[in-house]
Amino acid sequence: EVRQREAAASAAVIGAEYVALKLEDNSVNPYDRIQQKLFVDLVRWVKPDVIICPHPRDYHTDHRNIPELVIYISPLIGLAEWPTEHPAWQGSPAVYFMSTNSGTYFTPTHFVDITEVLDVKLQMLKSHASQISFIKRYFNLDMLEMPEVQGRFWGTQASVRYAEPFEQYQGYGRGNLTVRHLP
């Protein structure tokens, strides 16, 4: 409940609607049919051009399983034989992975200049107080320093002050690979 409130507060900073599937922590299972249907229905409802998810080599089990689940369900969003609350949708959202917390095991294919919005990112991040204290206690990392430090690192590679890196999933049928989906 605490994380739900924090995530909703973070989304409110930019006027976004917060929607959660409310799976228990450490329970994401890409092979669970119920979770597959929940994700398929969410994608059918939202009809996104892009899905941004954690990197498959991130530190948390859920973070590693979400991209596998997203890739697994991608072909199912257009199948009427897979009924959910929302009808089948013929879209093919591009899938991008975020950097791992440490930036290791990650090779960006795209960069987004975040120089003008770094303060907004920090304001959103501050909403996640329980996670900030947990990461500090468990990993001895200051989550409020990381966006600036990492943003500068990635920005140097992208020739801007601050950048956010992404790795595009290159699998067949996962968005038009000739189109730039990120700003």
Buried (B, 14 or more C-beta within 10 A) or exposed (E): EEEEEBBBBBBEBEEEEEEEEEBEEEEBBBEBEEBBBBBBBBBBBBEBBEBBBBBBBBBEEBBBBBBBBBBBBBBBBBEEEBEBEBEBBEBBBBBBBBBBBBBEEBEBEBBBBBEEBBEEBBEBBBBBBEBBEEBEEEEEBEBBEBBBEBBBBBBEEBEBBBBBBBBBBEEEEBBEEEEEBBE
